[in-house]
Amino acid sequence: MVMKKLFLNFVLLFFALIAVGCKQDIAKSNQSFSTHVNQIKYAKGLAIYNHKGFTILSIKNPWPNAARAYTYILKEKTGVIPDSLKEFPIITIPLQKIVVTSTTHIPSLEMLGVENTLIGFPHTDYISSEKVRKQVDDGKIKDVGSDQSMNTELLIELAPDALVGHGIDNNNPTFDNLQKNGLKVIINGDWNESSPLGKAEWIKFFGALYGLDAKANSIFKSIETNYKKTLQLAQNVKNKPTVFSGAIFENQWYMPQGNSWGALFLTDANSNYLWKETSGTGSLSLSFESVFLKAENADFWIGPGQFTSLAEMTASNPHYSQFRAFKTKNLYSYSAKKGKTGGVIYYELAPNRPDLVLQDLVKILHPKLLPDHKLYFFEQLK
């Protein structure tokens, strides 16, 4: 299942982790606090309401068709929590020790300068960040086991101030068990955001956990500014090259749906994504024949699964060579650039830095617009 998720381009990039079985519902939150301004602009599943001495952190739609929403109260050391909010989990901030469960969480910690508070992670080999990898190698970050069954005894021994997790459905027995053993579990739904800036805005989630709201806002503002600047640059180009994506896995060609994270990047880069009219934020499952019929003469092939060379592609399926984009070598992959232990850098960092992704795509599709830009995530296959 993990390999399949890794293969799906621009879709749910990250490994299937399980989420918290919290009982709270955001709709139950005291109405007297709803008049405060939500600090979130793009993310659909996150809301942050700052108050004197505490912050209300609200999470909704942490996975597709989630039956619940979640509310957490982040209490400053001297903060006083109103009785009406004491039914929700109360977490003292700033955090001093944390366990996170997705590589997408790590760049936020690093950008905020609090990566040294990370003490545990499942499957540490997936971590690509050089700085955080050193912490793993030095024994400062423990491998807390598999995604589906984390080491409860080790986690209790580590005693993190909070464990940040996310899931794929409403059944979360592992997190239920961790909470029963006294661990504070906070759900994160960044992966379920469909817009590039919506995903990136979840740095504010971590900013709230560390009392670093101003720093998180500043970082995101810079990313937003860079993204919009590149977006505007691309929109001035009249030529829209045709683009398709994906490759075959288990006899099906997986392609990002028209409203998905990856498809929105291609649209913002001012390309004609051939499956842009499809609805949904996940992935399409298509036959080779249907893809070839529509994309045989497409100008570019962006993100051909896990392939890192043309020879590797034809060895897997010689029919790949029949596409025009293959013949002209207008074929770019993000899978070649990996961390020390094999983790794909794109999966870890791209959701946090959509500005770099968009710059890469504009450089590929409209090279004259960014003559000095060097591809950060993508690489032309040879």
N, C-alpha and C positions, 0 to 999 in steps of 0.2 A: 504493500500500500504506500509506503514511504517513497519507494523508487518511482511509483506511478505519479505521485504528487510532484516529485522533483522533475519528472519529464514534462509535465504539462506547462507549456510556455506561457509566461505572463499571467498565470492564473493564481491558484492558491500555492504560492511558491514554497511554502514551508511545511515542515513535517507535522503529521497529525498528532497534535497534543491534546490532552484532555483538560476540561475546564472545571471551574468551581461550581458545586451544587448549592449555591447560595439561595436563601429563601426570600431575600429582600426583593421588592418590586419598586422601581423608581416612581411608579404612579402613586405609591403610598407616602412618598416624601411630603413632609409638612408644607402646606401651600404658602405659609407665611414667608418661606425662604425662596420661593420661585421667582420673586420679583428682581432678584439680583441678576446681574448681567452674566450670561454664559460667556466664558473666555474663548470658546471654540468657534471657528469660522467655517471650516470645510469638512471636518470629520463628522459623519452622521451618527456614529455610535458612541461619542464621547461628549460629556458636558462637565464643565468645572465652574463651580460657584464659590468665589472667595468671600469669607466672612472674617470678622475680627477674632483671631485666635483659632480658627478652624476653616477647613475647606470641605465642601460637599463634592464628591467625585461620583458621577453617574455614568453607568455603562449600559448601553442597550444594543441589541442586535449583535452580540459578540460572535455569533455564528449564524449561518442562514436559518431563517425561520425559528429563531430562538424564542422559547416560550416565556422567558423571564428577562427582566432587566435588573440591574444591580446598583446599589448605593453604598458608598463607603464614606465614613467621616474621618478626615485627616486632621488630627488634633495637634496643635502646637503645644510645646511643653507647658506653658501657663494658660493655655486656652480653656475656656469653659463651654461645655457642650449642653445645649438646651435639652430638657427632658424629652421633648418631642422627637429628638433625633437619636436617642440612646438605644433604640431598637435596632439600629444599623451597626455593622462592625466598626469599631473605633480603632484607628491605627495612629500611633504617635509618630510624628515627623519632626525633623528629618530622619529618614532611615539611616541606620549605621551598617546593617548587614542585609543583603538581599540574595534571593535565588530567583533566576528568571528561567524560562523554559523554551524560548525561541531565539534563534540567532538574530532575528530582527530587533530584539530588545537591546542587544549589546551596543550598537552604534549610538543609541540614545544615551546610554550610560557614559560612553566614551566622550561624546560631544559635550556632555554636561560636566565632565571631569570627575565623575564618581565611580569609574569602573573598578577602583580598588575596593569598593564595598561589595562586589560580587564574590560570593563564597561557594556557590554551587550551581551546576548546570547539567542537564541530562545529555549524554552523548557529547562530551567535550571535544571530540575529534571534529565535529561540525563547525567549530568556531574558527573563523578566518582571521580576525583582527590580530595583527602582530603583537600589539601591546597586551591584549587579553590572553593570547596564546602563551606569552611569557609567564603570566600569572598562573596559568594552568601548569606549565612546565615546572614552575617553582613550588607547586603544591598548594598554592593559595586558593585555588578554585577546585572543588571536589566534583567528581563525576557522580551524580546522584541517581544513576541507574537509567532504565529505559523510560521512554515517554509514557508507555501504558502502565507501568508499575514502578514508580519511583521508590527509592530506598527510604522507607519511613524512619527506621532507626537512625540512619545517617543524618537525615534532615532534622530530627529531634535533637541530635547531638550538635549539629551546626547551629541550631536555634536562630534562624534568620528573623529579622524584624517583620519580613513579609516575603511571601513566595508569589511571584507574578506568573500566572498561567493563562492558557487559552484552550478552547476546545472546538470540537466539530459538531457536537450535538448536545442534547439536553441530558445525556447520561454520563455522569462524571464521578464514578465510584472512587477513583484514586484521590481526587481532591476532597471528596466527602470524608474519606478516611483520614487524610492529613489534618483536616479541620477538627475532626473528633479527637485527634491527638494533640490539639492545642496550637496548631500552626495557623498563622494569619495568611489567608489565601486571597489574592486580589485578581479578578479576571481582567484580561486585556483582549480587546477585539480588533486590534490594528489590522490583522490580516483580512478581515471581512470588509474593509473599506474598498470601494471601487475606484475612487479618484486618486490620482497621484499626490496631490496636495493634502487630501484627506488622510492618507496613510502617514505622510510625513508629519502631520500635525500632532500625532500621538507622542511626540517628544514632550509635549506639554503634560501628558499623563505622568511621565517620569519626573518632570520638573516639579509637579505638585507633590510627589512622594518625597522629594528632597528639599522642599522649601526653596526651590530655585526657579520659581515661575518667571521672573524677569529674564533670567538667562535663557530659559527655554523659549520664551516669546521672541527674544532677540535672534536666536539661532534660526527659528522657524521663519521669521520675517526676512532674513537674508536668503534663505532657500526659496521662499515665495517670490521675492524680488527677482532673483536670478531666473527662476522658472518663467515668470511672466515676461521678462525681457527677451528670453529665447523664444517664447511662444509668439510674441509680437513680431519678432524678426522673421520667423518662419511663415507667418500669415501673409507677409508681403510678397511671397513668391507665387507666381501664377501657375507654374508647372507642378502638378501633383503626381509623382511617380506611383505606379501600382505596386502594392505590397501584399504578401501573404506570410504566414508563419507556421510553426509547428513541424511535426514529422509523425511517422507511424510508430505506434507502440501497441503491442498485442493486437495487431491487425486493424487498428483504428488510427486515423489521423486526428490528432488533437489540435484544436485551433481556438484561440481566445474569442469569446463571444463579443458582440459589438459594444456592449456597455462595460466590458471588463477593464481592469487596470491596464493591461497591456495594450488593448485596442485603443483606449483613450490616449495613450502616449503616441501611437501612430497617427491618430487624428490631429493631436496638437502639433506634431511635427510636420503637418500639412502634407500628408500622403493620402493616397486613395487605398485604404485597407479594403480588400475585396469582400470581406465578410462583415463590414461595418453595419449593415442593415439588420443583422441578427440581434435579437434581444437577449438579455441576460448578462450576468457578471462573472459567469464561470467559463467553462470551455465547451466547444462543440466536439462531437464525436462523428467523424466523417470517413467515407471510404476514399481510398487512393484515387479511384476513377473520378469521383465528384470533384476532388481538389484539382486534379490534373486538368479536367475540362475547363475549370474556371481560372486557374492560375498558371497554365502552361507558358503564357507569354508575359507574365508579370515582370516588372522591372527589378524588384528586390525580394529577397527571401530573408526575413529577419527572425532569428531565434529558431534554428532547426533542432530543437530538443537538446539532447546531451552531446551531440556530435561536435567534434573539435577539428575535423579535417574533411576534405572532400573525399579522400580515399576511404575513410571510415564510413562515410555515408554510402558510397557505392558498394562497399563490402556488405553493408546491411541490406541495401535494396538498390540494385543497379538501375532501376527505373527513375531514381532521383535525378540522374544525369540528363533526363529528357526535358527538364524544366529550363526555360531560357535563363533564369536567374542563376542557375547552376553553371550553365555553359559560359556565361559572361562573368562568372565569379562575383556577382553582386549578392553574396551570401555571407551574412554576419551572425556570429554566435557570441553569447555571453558566458558559455560554459567552459571556455579554455582557461580563464583566469581563476586560479584557485589558491586557497590558503595553504599553509605548510602541511596540514594533515588532510587535504583533499576537499575541504569545504568550498563551495562555489561562492566567490565574493559577491556576485550579483544578488544572490538570495539573501545574504546578510545585510548588505548596505543599500541596495537600490531602493527599497521602500522608504528609507530615511533620506535619500538624496535624489529625489525625482528630477531636480535641476540638472544633475550630471547625466542622468539617463536621457533626458530630452536633448541636451547638448550633443550627446553621442549620436542620437537618431537624426538630428538636424545635420550634423557633420556628414553622416552617411548618405542621407537623402538629398541634401542641398549643400554640398561641400564648399561652395564659394561663400556661403554665409558666415562660416566660422573657420576661416583659413588657418588660424593658429591653434585651434583646439585639437588635442590629442585624445583619441578614444580612451575612455576610462574603463568601461565595462565590456564593450564589444570588441570583437576582433574579426577581421576578414578571413574567411577560411581559405586555406591553400591546399 
